[in-house]
Amino acid sequence: MKQLMMLIIKPPRSSCFVLLALLSVFSLPCPAKLSLDFALKTAFPEDPYADDGQSFRVLCYHDARDNLRDSFQTWPERWALETSTLIEQFEWLRENGYHMVSLDAILAARNGGARLPSKPVLLTFDDGYLSMYTRVFPLLKLFNYPAVIGLVGEWLEESKEGKVFYGNHWIPRSNFVTWPQVREMAASGLVEVASHSHSLHKGEISNPQGSLPSSAITRIYNPQTKHYETDAEYVARLRADLAKNSELIAHETGKKPRAMIWPYGAYNMLVVQAAQAEGMPIVMTLEAGSNTPDQPLTRVRRNMLVFHDKVSDLKRDLLQPASYDGIEQPLSRIVAIDLDRLYDPNPVKQEKNVGDLMERIHQLRINTVYLRALADLDHDGNADTAFFPNRHLPVRADLFNRVAWQLLTRAANPTETFYVYAWLPVNGFELPSGRTTSRQVIKEIYEDAAKNAPRISGLLLGDDNNSNALAGNDLTASTQELIAAFKVHQPYAFTARLVPAFIDKGDIAVAPAFASLLKQYDFVTVSIPLVGDSSDETENKLEALTDKVAQIPGALNSTTFLIHTTAGSERNSSEHLATQLRLLQQNGARNFGYYPDQVTHEHPAFAVIQPILSLHTNPGIKP
């Protein structure tokens, strides 16, 4: 009893009465034991945006459960939190000077009105679980915390069977709030209702192999007609769904939602425009970081809490930089893949190749894959075939979408971030029938690659015929134009520029324009031939290369080194590759990998390459 009383905010002398009221009226059972191994008054580093009057953080919660781990036996849900953990977090926020704010307060501050209080935080709860009413709402009233709830209209509808389709299975409708409960929460003034779509919280078929990325960002593929949803059909479907949910919420609560929360955090700029057109100017994502004044409310960043998150994780979330914006960069272990090496005219054999690759990547325990989405079938140095539907190049197979989605759902460790990059050339294209390549054509190829892929993490620009074309105003403008076209459909993507290493007085070096490129892209990837052998001469060359990069302040954090492997499957070539990767790391490289992986030939040899490449066996350190 004494332990639970510690969680009551500033308890009055009649704290026993408050505690009894909490337990009886709000039905919050007292756990047998609560772990309070943290100090409620915790030293906390300064957030540079905490007191500017406009910046704010957003926390994303889902379900709250008692006896959480026991509940996983019947309904496993990674996004659920133990009720006692939620109480601990709410109390810690208050004791450490954080102020929960409403959307009204945020909008007022952005429009020149009253400044936000120090350390402002917006609480959001997605999906509309019943616990929002039975567990969370009582806590909001107790702490006087405002919050936003995102509702999926389809899940709140009554059905004859008493079930709704959630994820990929049927669950009881009773697991979600009812409309009378929603109206009560909204009437309290503490809870604002947002749209979480009517029926976009699911996957849709996106390719002939049957992958199911999020409905909100998928151009649906019809297996019967072999038809891909057009841009017009896609936008019309989105707007119809958003309009339906807004009308439903307005009918039940008397007020249309002004905020849209994207299922799975998956969005693009077309869906943002659709939400705005349907009267929702506030759009929330699952990108982490602070919402500074330069961050538009059409892309509100949120940090998501999961089942094992404690107060220490909450503290981390409240300091996390936005998209690793120069403060921190993700440590990268990279395998680059030619989709042409997976292709087979026999769909069964091709699918086996894909499956073998997924197992290999999963066992390697890396975190980054570069996918070459185009192929050069006639080996003349120009891309002439695509692995995604597009307007200009022949499609060998819709393989980019399939492999990217399999990497994200099968190869990745579900508790860690996994990065998949689309690898596209900047200017090396060969169109059929002698057609002329133009900047507009290339831009449209980039657009098609982005729109026909599931949510991926980055864009690698490179593989040009003219390896010296690394700088200059024309090329810079061209690449930035391509990036902008890509980011219409993949707005969260990192950017990386692939540049070749070159020989400078016998040493491998980076181009003179290297420092300039580091300012233009999130990463610069240096492509290195597998040179020499494992002799002292090779070691000296790689040391000279990393030294050149290290001379630029902070460059090793945003430089990746990609070694080009030799052909074949000889063990000595695999050992040679592992040796050179190890030399790079010993000389300060923190991001490195190889190209290409040849899974069908089991090269490089798994047992040789895994110890140096795996982030689990070789996590490395940040310089």
C-alpha positions in Angstrom: 0.0 0.0 0.0 2.8 2.4 0.9 4.5 1.8 -2.4 1.4 2.6 -4.5 0.9 5.7 -2.4 4.3 7.0 -3.6 2.8 7.1 -7.1 0.0 9.5 -6.1 1.0 13.1 -7.0 1.6 15.3 -4.0 -0.8 13.2 -1.7 -2.7 15.3 0.8 -3.1 14.2 4.4 -6.2 12.3 3.3 -4.0 10.2 0.9 -5.7 7.0 2.0 -9.0 8.4 0.8 -7.4 9.4 -2.6 -6.0 5.9 -2.8 -9.3 4.2 -2.1 -11.0 6.4 -4.6 -8.5 5.6 -7.2 -8.9 1.9 -6.6 -12.7 1.7 -6.3 -14.0 4.4 -8.6 -11.4 4.0 -11.4 -10.8 0.2 -10.9 -7.1 0.3 -10.8 -6.0 -2.9 -8.8 -3.0 -2.5 -6.6 -0.1 -4.7 -7.8 1.5 -6.9 -5.3 4.9 -5.2 -5.7 6.1 -2.3 -7.7 9.7 -1.8 -8.6 10.8 1.7 -7.8 14.6 1.4 -8.2 14.7 4.9 -9.7 14.7 8.2 -7.9 11.7 10.3 -8.7 13.9 13.4 -8.8 16.3 12.3 -11.5 19.2 14.5 -12.9 18.3 15.2 -16.5 20.4 16.8 -19.2 19.1 20.0 -20.7 17.0 19.8 -23.9 18.1 22.7 -26.1 14.5 23.2 -27.2 12.8 22.7 -23.8 12.1 26.3 -23.0 11.7 28.1 -26.3 8.0 28.4 -26.0 7.1 26.6 -29.2 9.0 23.3 -29.4 7.3 20.2 -27.9 7.7 16.5 -27.6 5.0 13.9 -28.3 4.8 10.4 -26.7 2.9 7.7 -28.4 1.2 5.0 -26.3 -1.2 2.2 -27.1 -2.7 -0.3 -24.7 -2.3 -0.4 -20.9 -2.7 -3.7 -19.2 -2.5 -5.3 -15.7 -0.4 -8.5 -15.6 1.0 -7.6 -19.0 3.2 -10.6 -19.6 0.4 -13.0 -18.6 -1.9 -11.3 -21.1 0.6 -12.0 -23.9 -0.4 -15.7 -23.8 -3.8 -14.8 -25.3 -3.1 -11.5 -27.0 0.6 -10.6 -27.6 0.9 -6.9 -28.3 4.4 -5.3 -28.3 2.9 -1.8 -27.9 1.1 -2.5 -24.7 2.5 -1.2 -21.3 1.9 -2.4 -17.8 -0.5 -0.1 -16.0 1.9 0.4 -13.2 4.7 1.4 -15.7 2.4 4.0 -17.1 1.7 5.4 -13.6 5.5 5.5 -12.9 6.1 7.4 -16.2 3.3 9.9 -15.5 4.6 10.5 -12.0 8.2 10.9 -13.2 7.1 13.4 -15.9 5.5 15.6 -13.2 8.3 15.3 -10.7 10.9 16.3 -13.3 9.2 19.4 -14.4 7.4 18.3 -17.6 4.1 19.9 -18.5 1.5 18.0 -20.5 0.0 20.3 -23.1 -3.1 20.1 -25.5 -3.3 20.6 -29.2 -5.1 23.9 -28.4 -2.0 25.1 -26.5 0.4 24.0 -29.3 -1.7 25.7 -32.0 -1.9 28.9 -30.0 1.9 29.0 -29.5 2.5 28.4 -33.2 0.1 31.2 -34.1 1.7 33.9 -32.0 -0.4 33.2 -28.8 0.7 32.1 -25.4 4.1 30.4 -25.1 4.2 26.8 -24.2 5.4 26.0 -20.7 8.8 24.6 -20.1 9.4 20.9 -21.1 6.0 20.6 -22.9 4.8 17.1 -23.8 1.7 16.0 -25.8 0.4 12.5 -24.8 -1.2 10.4 -27.6 -2.9 7.0 -27.4 -3.4 5.1 -30.7 -6.0 2.5 -31.7 -8.8 3.1 -29.1 -8.3 0.2 -26.8 -10.8 -0.3 -24.0 -8.0 0.4 -21.5 -8.1 4.0 -22.8 -11.3 4.3 -20.8 -10.8 1.9 -18.0 -7.1 2.6 -17.2 -5.8 5.7 -19.0 -8.7 8.1 -18.6 -8.8 7.7 -14.8 -5.1 8.5 -14.7 -5.5 11.5 -17.0 -8.2 12.9 -14.6 -6.0 12.2 -11.6 -3.0 13.9 -13.0 -5.0 16.5 -14.9 -3.1 15.5 -18.1 -4.7 16.3 -21.5 -4.2 13.7 -24.3 -5.2 12.8 -27.9 -6.8 9.4 -28.8 -6.6 8.1 -32.3 -9.6 6.0 -33.4 -9.8 3.4 -36.2 -13.5 3.7 -37.2 -13.7 0.1 -38.5 -12.7 -1.3 -35.1 -15.4 0.6 -33.3 -18.2 -0.7 -35.5 -20.5 -3.3 -34.2 -20.5 -6.7 -35.9 -22.8 -9.8 -35.7 -19.9 -12.0 -34.7 -18.7 -9.5 -32.1 -15.2 -9.4 -33.6 -13.1 -7.1 -35.7 -10.1 -7.8 -38.0 -7.0 -6.5 -36.3 -3.6 -6.8 -37.9 -3.9 -10.3 -39.4 -6.4 -11.9 -37.1 -9.8 -11.5 -35.5 -10.2 -10.2 -32.0 -13.2 -9.3 -29.8 -14.9 -6.0 -30.6 -15.0 -5.6 -26.8 -11.3 -5.0 -26.7 -12.0 -1.4 -27.9 -13.8 1.6 -26.5 -17.5 2.2 -27.2 -18.8 5.5 -28.6 -20.5 6.4 -25.3 -17.1 6.1 -23.6 -15.5 8.2 -26.3 -18.2 10.9 -25.8 -17.6 10.9 -22.1 -13.8 11.3 -22.5 -14.2 14.0 -25.1 -16.7 15.9 -22.9 -14.2 16.0 -20.0 -12.1 18.5 -21.9 -9.0 16.3 -21.4 -9.3 14.0 -24.4 -9.3 15.2 -28.0 -10.3 12.7 -30.7 -8.1 12.2 -33.7 -8.6 10.1 -36.8 -6.5 6.9 -37.1 -8.2 6.1 -40.5 -11.3 4.1 -41.0 -9.8 1.0 -42.5 -6.2 1.7 -43.4 -4.8 0.0 -40.3 -3.9 -3.1 -42.3 -1.7 -4.4 -45.1 -2.6 -4.4 -48.8 -1.2 -6.6 -51.6 1.5 -4.6 -53.3 3.1 -7.1 -55.7 2.6 -10.4 -57.5 4.3 -12.3 -54.6 1.6 -11.0 -52.1 3.6 -8.7 -49.9 1.3 -6.7 -47.5 2.8 -3.2 -46.6 0.7 -0.6 -44.9 -2.5 0.3 -46.8 -1.8 4.0 -46.5 1.4 3.9 -48.6 0.6 1.0 -50.9 -0.3 1.1 -54.6 -2.6 -2.0 -54.4 -1.8 -4.8 -56.8 -4.8 -6.8 -58.2 -3.7 -10.4 -58.8 -6.7 -11.1 -61.1 -6.2 -8.1 -63.4 -2.5 -7.7 -62.8 -3.2 -4.0 -62.3 -1.4 -1.6 -60.0 -3.4 1.2 -58.5 -2.7 4.5 -60.3 -1.9 7.7 -58.5 -5.4 9.0 -59.0 -7.0 5.8 -57.7 -4.6 5.7 -54.8 -5.4 9.3 -53.7 -9.2 8.8 -54.2 -9.1 5.7 -52.0 -7.2 7.6 -49.2 -9.6 10.6 -49.3 -12.6 8.4 -49.2 -11.3 6.5 -46.2 -10.4 9.7 -44.3 -13.7 11.4 -45.1 -15.6 8.3 -43.9 -13.8 8.3 -40.6 -14.1 12.0 -40.0 -17.8 11.9 -40.7 -18.2 8.9 -38.3 -16.3 10.8 -35.5 -18.3 13.9 -36.1 -21.6 12.0 -36.0 -20.7 10.3 -32.7 -19.0 13.2 -30.9 -20.3 16.3 -32.6 -16.9 17.4 -33.7 -14.8 16.6 -36.8 -11.2 15.6 -36.0 -8.5 18.1 -36.9 -5.6 15.7 -36.4 -4.7 12.6 -38.4 -2.5 9.8 -37.0 -1.1 7.5 -39.6 -1.3 3.8 -38.9 2.1 2.3 -38.3 3.5 5.8 -38.8 3.6 5.1 -42.6 2.9 8.2 -44.7 4.0 10.2 -47.7 3.4 13.7 -48.9 0.4 12.6 -51.0 -1.4 11.3 -47.9 -0.5 14.4 -46.0 -2.2 16.5 -48.7 -5.2 14.1 -48.6 -5.5 14.7 -44.8 -5.3 18.4 -45.3 -7.9 18.3 -48.0 -10.2 16.5 -45.5 -9.9 19.2 -42.9 -7.0 17.7 -40.8 -4.0 20.1 -40.9 -2.3 18.3 -38.0 -0.6 15.1 -39.1 1.3 12.8 -36.7 4.0 10.3 -37.6 6.3 8.0 -35.7 9.5 9.8 -36.5 11.4 10.6 -33.3 12.6 13.9 -31.9 11.5 17.3 -30.8 9.0 19.3 -32.8 10.9 22.5 -33.1 9.3 25.6 -34.7 10.7 24.7 -38.1 9.0 21.3 -38.0 5.6 21.7 -39.7 2.5 20.4 -37.9 1.8 18.2 -41.0 4.7 16.0 -39.8 4.5 15.9 -36.0 7.2 13.7 -34.6 6.3 11.2 -31.9 8.4 8.8 -29.8 6.6 5.4 -29.3 6.7 3.5 -26.0 6.8 -0.3 -26.1 6.1 -3.1 -23.5 9.6 -3.2 -22.0 10.1 0.6 -21.7 10.7 1.9 -18.2 11.4 5.4 -17.0 15.0 5.2 -18.2 13.7 4.6 -21.7 11.3 7.5 -21.3 14.2 9.8 -20.4 16.0 8.6 -23.6 13.0 9.4 -25.7 12.7 12.9 -24.3 16.3 13.6 -25.4 16.4 11.8 -28.7 17.4 13.9 -31.6 15.2 14.2 -34.7 16.2 11.7 -37.4 19.8 11.7 -36.2 20.1 15.3 -37.4 23.9 15.6 -37.0 23.9 14.9 -33.3 24.1 11.2 -33.7 24.3 8.8 -36.7 23.2 5.2 -36.7 26.1 2.7 -36.6 26.0 0.9 -40.0 26.9 -2.6 -41.1 26.1 -3.0 -44.7 25.5 -5.6 -47.3 24.8 -4.4 -50.9 22.7 -6.6 -53.1 22.1 -6.8 -56.9 18.5 -7.8 -57.4 19.6 -9.2 -60.7 21.5 -11.9 -58.8 18.2 -13.0 -57.2 16.1 -12.9 -60.4 15.1 -16.2 -62.0 12.5 -16.7 -64.7 11.1 -19.5 -62.6 9.1 -17.7 -59.8 9.5 -20.7 -57.5 13.3 -20.6 -57.8 13.3 -16.8 -57.5 11.3 -17.0 -54.3 13.8 -19.5 -52.9 16.6 -17.1 -53.7 14.8 -14.4 -51.8 14.2 -16.7 -48.9 17.8 -17.8 -48.8 18.9 -14.1 -48.8 16.5 -13.3 -45.9 17.9 -16.1 -43.8 21.5 -15.1 -44.6 20.9 -11.4 -43.7 19.1 -12.3 -40.5 21.9 -14.5 -39.4 24.6 -12.0 -40.3 22.9 -9.6 -37.8 23.6 -6.5 -39.8 21.4 -3.4 -39.9 21.7 -1.9 -43.4 21.1 -3.2 -46.9 21.6 -1.4 -50.2 19.3 -2.7 -52.9 20.3 -2.0 -56.5 16.9 -1.5 -58.0 18.0 -1.3 -61.6 20.2 -3.6 -63.8 22.6 -3.3 -66.6 21.8 -6.4 -68.7 24.1 -5.6 -71.7 27.0 -4.6 -69.3 27.7 -1.3 -71.1 27.7 0.7 -67.8 24.1 2.0 -68.2 21.0 0.9 -66.3 18.5 -0.6 -68.9 16.1 -2.7 -66.8 14.1 -2.0 -63.6 12.9 -4.2 -60.8 9.8 -2.0 -60.0 6.9 -0.8 -62.1 7.8 2.5 -63.9 7.0 4.7 -66.8 10.3 4.4 -68.8 12.3 1.2 -68.4 11.3 -2.4 -69.0 10.5 -4.3 -65.8 12.3 -7.6 -65.4 10.3 -8.5 -62.3 8.6 -6.6 -59.5 11.4 -7.6 -57.1 12.4 -4.4 -55.4 9.1 -4.1 -53.5 9.2 -7.8 -52.5 12.8 -7.9 -51.3 12.6 -4.6 -49.4 9.4 -5.8 -47.6 10.9 -9.2 -46.8 14.0 -7.5 -45.4 11.9 -5.3 -43.1 9.6 -8.1 -41.9 11.8 -11.3 -42.0 15.5 -10.4 -42.0 15.4 -7.6 -39.5 15.6 -8.1 -35.7 12.1 -6.9 -34.5 13.6 -5.0 -31.5 16.2 -3.1 -33.6 16.1 -0.5 -36.4 16.8 -1.9 -39.8 17.7 0.3 -42.8 16.9 -0.5 -46.4 18.2 1.9 -49.1 17.1 2.1 -52.7 20.3 2.3 -54.8 19.8 4.3 -58.0 22.2 5.9 -60.5 22.3 9.6 -61.1 23.0 9.7 -64.8 23.7 6.2 -66.2 20.5 5.2 -68.0 19.7 3.6 -71.3 16.1 3.8 -72.5 14.6 1.4 -74.9 14.2 2.1 -78.7 16.8 4.8 -78.7 14.8 7.2 -76.6 16.7 10.1 -75.1 17.3 10.3 -71.4 16.4 13.7 -69.8 16.4 15.0 -66.2 12.7 14.8 -66.2 12.8 11.1 -67.2 15.3 10.3 -64.5 13.2 12.2 -62.0 10.2 10.1 -62.9 12.1 6.9 -62.5 13.1 8.0 -59.0 9.4 8.8 -58.3 8.3 5.4 -59.5 11.0 3.6 -57.4 9.8 5.5 -54.3 6.1 5.1 -54.8 6.2 1.4 -55.5 8.3 0.5 -52.5 7.2 -0.2 -49.0 8.5 2.1 -46.3 12.3 2.1 -46.8 15.0 4.1 -45.0 17.2 5.7 -47.5 18.3 6.6 -51.0 21.8 5.8 -52.3 22.7 7.9 -55.3 25.6 6.7 -57.4 27.0 4.2 -59.8 27.6 6.9 -62.5 29.4 6.3 -65.8 31.4 9.5 -65.2 33.1 8.8 -61.9 34.7 12.2 -61.8 31.3 13.9 -61.8 31.3 14.3 -58.0 30.8 18.0 -57.7 29.7 21.1 -59.5 26.5 23.2 -59.5 24.8 21.3 -62.2 25.2 17.9 -60.6 24.4 19.2 -57.2 21.1 20.7 -58.5 20.4 17.5 -60.3 20.9 15.2 -57.3 18.9 17.5 -55.0 16.0 17.5 -57.6 16.1 13.7 -57.6 16.1 13.5 -53.8 13.1 15.9 -53.7 11.2 13.7 -56.1 12.0 10.6 -54.1 11.0 12.2 -50.8 7.5 13.0 -52.0 6.8 9.3 -51.5 9.5 8.4 -48.9 9.8 11.7 -46.9 11.7 10.1 -44.0 14.5 8.6 -46.1 18.2 9.2 -45.4 20.3 10.2 -48.3 23.7 8.8 -49.2 26.1 9.5 -52.1 28.2 6.7 -53.5 31.6 7.9 -54.7 34.6 5.8 -55.8 37.9 5.8 -54.0 40.7 6.7 -56.3 44.5 6.1 -56.4 46.5 9.1 -55.3 50.3 8.5 -55.6 49.8 4.8 -55.0 47.4 5.3 -52.1 43.6 4.9 -52.1 42.1 8.3 -51.4 38.8 10.2 -51.5 38.0 12.8 -54.0 38.8 16.5 -53.3 35.1 17.3 -53.3 34.5 14.8 -50.4 34.1 17.4 -47.7 31.5 19.2 -49.8 29.5 16.0 -50.3 29.4 15.4 -46.5 27.5 18.6 -46.1 25.0 17.7 -48.8 24.0 14.2 -47.7 23.4 12.3 -44.5 26.1 9.8 -45.5 28.8 9.5 -48.2 29.6 5.9 -49.2 33.2 5.3 -50.5 33.4 2.4 -52.9 36.7 0.6 -52.5 38.1 -2.1 -54.8 39.3 -5.3 -53.1 42.9 -4.2 -53.5 46.2 -6.1 -53.1 46.3 -8.8 -50.5 46.5 -8.8 -46.7 50.1 -7.5 -46.8 51.4 -4.4 -45.0 51.0 -2.5 -48.3 47.3 -3.0 -48.3 47.1 -2.1 -44.6 49.0 1.2 -45.3 46.6 2.0 -48.1 43.5 1.6 -46.1 45.0 3.5 -43.2 45.8 6.3 -45.5 42.2 6.3 -46.7 40.6 6.5 -43.3 43.2 9.1 -42.2 42.1 11.3 -45.1 38.5 11.0 -44.0 39.3 11.5 -40.3 41.0 14.8 -41.1 37.5 16.2 -41.7 35.9 16.8 -38.3 33.1 14.3 -37.6 33.4 12.7 -41.1 33.9 9.1 -39.8 30.4 9.3 -38.3 28.8 9.9 -41.7 31.1 8.0 -44.0 30.5 4.4 -45.0 33.1 2.2 -46.6 31.9 -0.3 -49.1 34.5 -2.9 -50.4 33.8 -4.5 -53.7 34.3 -8.3 -53.4 36.0 -10.5 -55.9 34.0 -12.9 -58.0 33.7 -16.6 -57.1 33.3 -18.4 -53.9 36.9 -19.1 -52.9 37.5 -19.1 -49.1 40.7 -17.0 -49.5 38.8 -14.2 -51.1 36.3 -14.2 -48.2 39.1 -14.1 -45.7 40.8 -11.3 -47.7 37.5 -9.3 -47.6 37.2 -9.9 -43.8 40.8 -8.8 -43.3 40.2 -5.5 -45.1 37.0 -4.7 -43.3 38.8 -5.4 -40.0 41.6 -3.0 -41.1 39.1 -0.3 -41.9 37.6 -0.7 -38.4 40.9 -0.7 -36.7 41.7 2.6 -38.4 38.6 4.3 -37.2 35.8 3.3 -39.6 32.5 2.7 -37.8 30.3 2.2 -40.9 31.4 -0.5 -43.4 30.3 -3.4 -45.6 30.7 -5.1 -48.9 29.2 -5.4 -52.4 27.8 -7.6 -53.9 26.4 -10.4 -51.8 26.1 -13.6 -53.8 23.7 -15.7 -51.8 23.2 -18.2 -54.6 27.0 -19.0 -54.5 27.3 -18.6 -50.7 29.9 -15.9 -51.2 31.4 -14.4 -49.2 31.6 -17.4 -46.9 29.2 -16.8 -44.0 31.5 -18.2 -41.3 34.3 -15.9 -42.4 32.4 -12.7 -42.8 29.9 -12.8 -40.0 32.3 -12.2 -37.0 33.5 -8.9 -38.4 30.2 -7.7 -39.9 27.7 -8.6 -37.2 26.7 -5.8 -34.9 26.2 -8.5 -32.2 29.6 -10.0 -32.3 31.4 -6.8 -33.3 29.3 -3.8 -32.2 32.3 -1.4 -32.5 32.5 2.0 -30.8 31.7 5.5 -31.7 35.0 7.5 -32.2 
